[in-house]
Amino acid sequence: MKSKKELEEKAGHAEAELAKILERVELNDTSKTLAENLAELEEKEKASAEIYLEADQALQVAQQKALEAAQQVTLAEKTLVDFSELDSAKENEKRLNEKQAEMEIYATKLKQARKAEPLRQMREQLLRFDEKLKQENQKKSRT
């Protein structure tokens, strides 16, 4: 039989081996836990990156829609200005037509006055001639 001392030494070595094995098991468990935690963090990071990507895409879409809305507002304002200018142009055209009608009336009166001018001059000449005839007739009748 082996001596008690040898058995105690072997038991001490066995305990030391067991302690080392337990440490390795604990380290392995810790490593596994750390690996699991790391994998979980990586999954969460990936999910977070996907969320940020989706949010960024949504932001870009919102910015594009805001730009389109701003362009539509600008176009609407330009159209409103165009309509205002069109209304102004219609008013100007109406006033122009009124002025043209007035000018036509003045042109007609001027034509009539030009036609009447020779007649007026002839009338004045006839009146002067008639006056001279009357004067001559008066002179003749006195003599």
C-alpha positions, 0 to 999 in steps of 0.5 A: 500500500502506498503511504499516507504521505504519497496519497496526500501528495497525490491528493494535493496534486489532484486538488491542484489539477482540479483547481486548474481545471476549475479555473479553466472551466470558469475562464471558458465559461467567462470566455463563452459569456464574453463571446455571447455578449460580444455577439449580442453587442454586434447584433445590436450594433448591426440593428442600430446601423440598420435603423440609422441607415433607414432613418438617414434614408427617411431623412433624405426622402423628407428633404427631397419632398421638402425640396419638391414642395419648395419648388411647387411653392415657387412655381405657384408664386410665379404662376400667381405673378403671371396671373397678376401680370396677365390681369394687368395686361388685360387691363392695359389692353382694355385701356388701350382699346378704349384709347384706340376708340377715342383716337378713332373718334378724334380721327373721324372728327379731324377728317370731318374738320379737314373736309369742312375747312375748304367749305368754311373757307369757301363760305368765308370767301362767298361771304366776303364776295357777297359783302363786296357785291352789296357794297358795290350795289350800294355805291351804284344805287347811290350814284 
